Amino acid sequence: QVQLVQSGGGFVQVGGSLRLSCVASGSILTFNPMRWYRQAPGKQRELIASITRGGFTNYADSVKGRFTISREDANNAMYLQMNNLKPEDTAVYYCNVIIPKPPQEYWGHGTQVTVSS
């Protein structure tokens, strides 16, 4: 069983920055991929960023150029650096990991990000 502990959310003004962290209870070497999702009020949860074990990243168009996903295997952690935040970025953010063999999926508990104009 993998536990994912998130931190780093909060309130920020438009144009500000936040860094989200997701720390696993054990080694993340088998996690592939690692992903960040978000869910705004009244909307479906959406995938916004992913990173493979090899470091290949992918982003939703809505965050491309503003958000950066990264992972630090040595610290069992994944991060989401969010810059130039907009009100539409307000949501609960979730980290998610996949272990391919045997197939397993785990979610973080979610962290609220609120961007105020």
N, C-alpha and C positions, 0 to 999 in steps of 0.2 A: 504494500500500500504506500502510495506516494502522497505526501502532504505538500501543498504549495502555499506559502505565506506571502501575501502581498503587502506592499507599503508604498507610500509616496503620493497618494492622492490628496485632494484638498480644494481650496478655493484659489482662484487666480484671476487676474484681470485680463481682458482682451490683449493679445500680443505677448502675454507672459509665457513662462516655461514651467514645466513640471517634469520630474523623472519618476517613473514607476519602477518598482522592483518586484521580482517574484523569485523567492528563494525556496528551493526544494529541500525536502528532508534527507535526501541522499544524493548520490552522484547523478549528474544529468547527462553523462556520456552516451546513454542509450536513448535519450530523448531526441526524436526526429520526426516531425519538426517540433519547434516550440512556437507558440502563437499568442497574439494578443487579440482579444475581442472587445467589443463594447456594446452596451445596450442603453439607448436613450429612452426616456419615458414614452410609452405608447408605441415603441418600435421594436422590431425584431433584433436579436443579437446579430452583430455583423463582425466578420473577420476584417481586421485592419492591418495586421502585420504578421509576418511569419519569418522564421529563420531555421535553416537546416543545420544539421550537425557540422556540415562543411562550411557554414557561414553564408550560404546563399540566402538573400533576403527578398521579400516581396511585400508590396504595400498596396492598400486600396487607394484609388485615385483621390479620395477625399483627404488623405493624410500624406500623400507622396510629397516629398520635398520639405515637410515640416516635422515629421516623426522619424525616429531612428530606433530600430530594434537591434539589440545586441545580446550576446550571451557570454558568460565567463564560466567556463567549465570548472576552473579551479575553485570557484566560490559557489558552485551549484546554483547559479543565478542567471536570470534573464532580466533585461531592462527595456524600458521604452522611454526614450528621451522625446519629449513633446515640446516643440517650439512654436512661436507665433500662434498661440491658441486662440480659437474662435468660439463664440457662444454655441455653435453647433457641435462643438467637441464635448459639450456637457453630456455625461453619461456615466454609467458604472462600467469600469474596465475590469476585464477578467483575463488572467493568464491561463493558458491551456497547453498541455503537452501530450504528445503521442509517443508511446513505446511500441515499435512495430512488432516485436516478437517476444512473447505472445502479445497479440493486440490489446493494448490498454490505453485508456484516455483519462486524464485527470484535469480538474479545474481548480483554480484558486477561488477564494471566497468573494472576490470582487472588491473594488475600491472606487469610491465616488470621486469624480472630477467635475468641478463646477467652474465654468468660465463666465465671469460677470462682465457685462458691458457698462 
